[in-house]
Amino acid sequence: MTLDIRNNWNALNRALTIINLFLFMVLTAQGFNYEELKDKKIPIVLNVLLLLIMGSIAFIVIYKLV
């Protein structure tokens, strides 16, 4: 049971990392090398905060331009 929960959290954390990297790429108009960054360990709390912050910034940028 514990191993299953841990695997789910790791998968969620990995997905949030990819989403955050994509948002960062869009906001800065730069690319990134996924192979270089795929082994980085980012805490889930920080990933959620980054997602909220960069998602809000992306929302503001997109709707301010329209």
C-alpha positions as CSV (number, residue, x, y, z in Angstrom):
1,M,0.0,0.0,0.0
2,T,2.7,2.5,1.0
3,L,4.8,1.6,-2.1
4,D,1.7,2.2,-4.3
5,I,1.1,5.6,-2.8
6,R,4.8,6.5,-3.1
7,N,4.8,5.5,-6.8
8,N,1.7,7.6,-7.4
9,W,3.3,10.7,-5.7
10,N,6.5,10.2,-7.8
11,A,4.5,10.0,-11.0
12,L,2.5,13.1,-10.0
13,N,5.7,15.0,-9.1
14,R,7.3,14.0,-12.4
15,A,4.2,15.2,-14.4
16,L,4.2,18.5,-12.5
17,T,7.9,19.0,-13.2
18,I,7.3,18.5,-17.0
19,I,4.3,20.9,-16.9
20,N,6.4,23.5,-15.0
21,L,9.3,23.2,-17.4
22,F,6.9,23.6,-20.3
23,L,5.3,26.8,-18.7
24,F,8.8,28.1,-18.0
25,M,9.8,27.5,-21.6
26,V,6.7,29.3,-22.9
27,L,7.1,32.3,-20.5
28,T,10.8,32.8,-21.2
29,A,10.6,31.9,-24.9
30,Q,13.5,29.5,-24.5
31,G,13.9,25.8,-24.8
32,F,15.2,23.2,-22.4
33,N,16.9,19.8,-22.6
34,Y,14.6,17.3,-21.0
35,E,17.4,14.6,-20.9
36,E,19.5,16.9,-18.8
37,L,16.7,17.7,-16.3
38,K,14.8,14.4,-16.1
39,D,16.7,13.1,-13.0
40,K,16.3,16.3,-11.0
41,K,14.3,15.9,-7.7
42,I,12.0,18.7,-6.9
43,P,9.8,18.5,-3.8
44,I,6.1,18.2,-4.6
45,V,5.1,21.3,-2.6
46,L,7.5,23.4,-4.6
47,N,6.2,21.9,-7.8
48,V,2.6,22.8,-6.9
49,L,3.6,26.4,-5.9
50,L,5.6,26.8,-9.2
51,L,2.6,25.5,-11.1
52,L,0.3,28.0,-9.4
53,I,2.6,30.9,-9.9
54,M,3.6,30.2,-13.5
55,G,0.1,29.3,-14.4
56,S,-1.2,32.6,-13.1
57,I,1.6,34.5,-14.9
58,A,0.8,32.7,-18.2
59,F,-2.9,33.5,-17.7
60,I,-2.2,37.2,-17.1
61,V,0.2,37.4,-20.1
62,I,-2.2,35.6,-22.5
63,Y,-5.3,37.6,-21.6
64,K,-3.6,40.9,-21.3
65,L,-2.3,40.6,-24.9
66,V,-5.8,39.8,-26.3
